[in-house]
C-alpha cells in the first residue's frame, strides 16, 4: 500500500510532500468545518451560554495557530514515520481531521449540542491516539499538539455546558 507522502514526485522530496499534504488536508478540514458554522444564526444566539464562553471572534484567533501546529506536527511525523507506523499515523491523522470537521456539522449543522458533545468526545479520544502515534516517531511533533488537544478539551467542557443548559435544543 502506498500513500501520497511515500510517493516521490520529480524534484520533490518526501519531507516537502509530507508537509504540503498535511497542510492541504488541514486547510480542507478547516474549510469543510467552517461551512457548517453560523454563529450569527437565531438558533445559536438563542442558546443559553455560560459566562466563561469566549467571544465569537476568539475562535478564529485560536484555531488559526492550532491548525498551523496540527499541519506542522502531522507533516513532520508523516515524513519521519516508516512502514506500519507510517500507515497508522496517516490513518490517525485522517480520522482526526474528519472528526474535527464533523463537530461543526453535528453542533451547528444539526443544531444539536448533544450531537456536538458526542463528536467532541470522539475528537478528544482521537487527539490522544494521534499524539501517542506521533510520539512513537517524533516527540517534538507530539508535543506540538498539546495546545490543540488542550483547546479541544476546553471545547468539550464548553459543549457539555451548552448541552446541559439547552437540553431541548
C-alpha positions as CSV (number, residue, x, y, z in Angstrom):
1,X,0.0,0.0,0.0
2,X,1.4,3.4,-0.9
3,X,0.4,6.8,0.5
4,X,0.9,10.2,-1.0
5,X,3.8,11.0,1.3
6,X,5.6,7.8,0.3
7,X,5.5,8.6,-3.4
8,X,8.1,10.9,-4.8
9,X,7.3,13.4,-7.4
10,X,10.2,14.5,-9.6
11,X,12.1,17.3,-7.8
12,X,10.1,17.0,-4.6
13,X,11.4,15.1,-1.5
14,X,9.4,13.1,1.0
15,X,9.6,15.9,3.6
16,X,8.2,18.5,1.4
17,X,5.4,16.3,0.2
18,X,4.5,15.3,3.8
19,X,4.2,18.9,4.9
20,X,2.4,20.0,1.8
21,X,-0.1,17.1,2.1
22,X,-0.7,17.7,5.7
23,X,-1.2,21.4,5.2
24,X,-3.6,20.8,2.3
25,X,-5.6,18.3,4.4
26,X,-5.8,20.7,7.4
27,X,-7.0,23.5,5.1
28,X,-9.6,21.3,3.6
29,X,-10.7,20.3,7.1
30,X,-11.0,24.0,8.2
31,X,-13.0,24.8,5.1
32,X,-15.3,21.8,5.4
33,X,-15.9,22.5,9.0
34,X,-16.4,26.3,8.5
35,X,-19.2,25.7,6.0
36,X,-21.5,24.5,8.8
37,X,-20.8,27.3,11.3
38,X,-23.2,30.1,11.6
39,X,-22.5,31.9,14.9
40,X,-24.9,34.6,13.9
41,X,-27.9,32.3,13.4
42,X,-31.0,32.9,15.5
43,X,-30.6,29.3,16.9
44,X,-27.1,29.9,18.1
45,X,-27.8,33.3,19.5
46,X,-30.8,31.9,21.5
47,X,-28.7,29.3,23.3
48,X,-28.1,29.8,27.0
49,X,-24.3,30.1,27.1
50,X,-22.0,30.1,30.2
51,X,-20.3,33.3,31.2
52,X,-16.9,31.8,30.6
53,X,-17.6,31.2,26.9
54,X,-15.1,33.2,24.8
55,X,-16.5,35.8,22.3
56,X,-17.2,34.5,18.8
57,X,-14.1,36.3,17.3
58,X,-11.8,34.4,19.7
59,X,-12.5,31.1,18.0
60,X,-10.9,32.1,14.7
61,X,-7.9,33.7,16.5
62,X,-7.3,30.5,18.4
63,X,-8.0,28.0,15.7
64,X,-5.6,29.5,13.1
65,X,-2.4,28.8,15.0
66,X,-3.8,25.5,16.2
67,X,-4.4,24.4,12.7
68,X,-0.9,25.5,11.7
69,X,0.6,23.5,14.5
70,X,-1.5,20.5,13.5
71,X,-0.3,20.7,9.9
72,X,3.3,21.1,11.0
73,X,3.1,18.2,13.5
74,X,1.4,15.8,11.1
75,X,3.7,16.7,8.2
76,X,6.8,16.2,10.4
77,X,5.5,12.9,11.8
78,X,4.5,11.5,8.4
79,X,7.8,12.5,6.9
80,X,9.7,10.6,9.6
81,X,7.5,7.5,10.0
82,X,8.2,4.3,8.1
83,X,6.4,1.1,7.4
84,X,3.4,0.2,9.6
85,X,3.9,3.3,11.8
86,X,3.6,5.5,8.7
87,X,0.3,3.8,7.8
88,X,-1.1,4.1,11.3
89,X,-0.1,7.7,11.6
90,X,-1.7,8.6,8.3
91,X,-4.9,6.8,9.3
92,X,-4.9,8.5,12.7
93,X,-4.4,11.9,11.3
94,X,-7.1,11.4,8.7
95,X,-9.6,10.2,11.2
96,X,-8.7,13.2,13.5
97,X,-9.3,15.7,10.7
98,X,-12.7,14.1,9.8
99,X,-13.8,14.3,13.4
100,X,-12.5,17.9,13.6
101,X,-14.7,19.0,10.7
102,X,-17.6,16.8,11.7
103,X,-18.1,18.6,15.1
104,X,-19.2,21.7,13.3
105,X,-21.8,19.8,11.3
106,X,-23.0,17.9,14.4
107,X,-23.3,21.0,16.5
108,X,-24.2,23.8,14.1
109,X,-25.5,21.8,11.1
110,X,-27.8,19.6,13.2
111,X,-28.3,22.4,15.7
112,X,-27.8,19.8,18.4
113,X,-25.4,20.4,21.3
114,X,-25.7,16.8,22.4
115,X,-24.6,15.5,19.0
116,X,-21.8,18.1,19.1
117,X,-20.8,16.7,22.5
118,X,-20.6,13.2,21.2
119,X,-18.4,14.5,18.3
120,X,-16.0,16.4,20.5
121,X,-15.6,13.5,22.9
122,X,-14.6,11.3,19.9
123,X,-12.2,14.1,18.8
124,X,-10.6,14.1,22.2
125,X,-10.0,10.4,22.0
126,X,-8.6,10.8,18.5
127,X,-6.3,13.5,19.7
128,X,-4.9,11.2,22.4
129,X,-4.3,8.5,19.8
130,X,-2.7,10.9,17.3
131,X,-0.4,12.3,20.0
132,X,0.5,8.7,21.0
133,X,1.2,7.7,17.4
134,X,3.3,10.8,16.8
135,X,5.3,10.3,20.0
136,X,6.5,6.9,18.6
137,X,8.0,8.6,15.6
138,X,8.8,12.2,16.7
139,X,8.4,13.6,20.2
140,X,8.6,17.3,19.2
141,X,5.7,16.7,16.8
142,X,3.7,15.1,19.5
143,X,4.4,17.9,21.9
144,X,3.4,20.5,19.4
145,X,-0.2,19.0,19.5
146,X,-0.6,19.7,23.3
147,X,-2.2,23.1,22.7
148,X,-4.6,21.6,20.1
149,X,-5.6,18.8,22.5
150,X,-6.0,21.2,25.4
151,X,-8.2,23.6,23.3
152,X,-10.3,20.6,22.2
153,X,-10.7,19.6,25.9
154,X,-11.8,23.1,26.7
155,X,-14.3,22.9,23.8
156,X,-15.6,19.7,25.2
157,X,-16.3,21.4,28.5
158,X,-18.0,24.3,26.8
159,X,-20.0,21.9,24.6
160,X,-21.0,19.9,27.8
161,X,-22.2,23.2,29.4
162,X,-24.2,24.1,26.3
163,X,-25.8,20.7,26.2
164,X,-26.8,20.9,29.9
165,X,-28.1,24.4,29.7
166,X,-30.0,23.8,26.5
167,X,-31.5,20.2,26.9
168,X,-34.2,20.6,24.2
169,X,-32.2,22.3,21.5
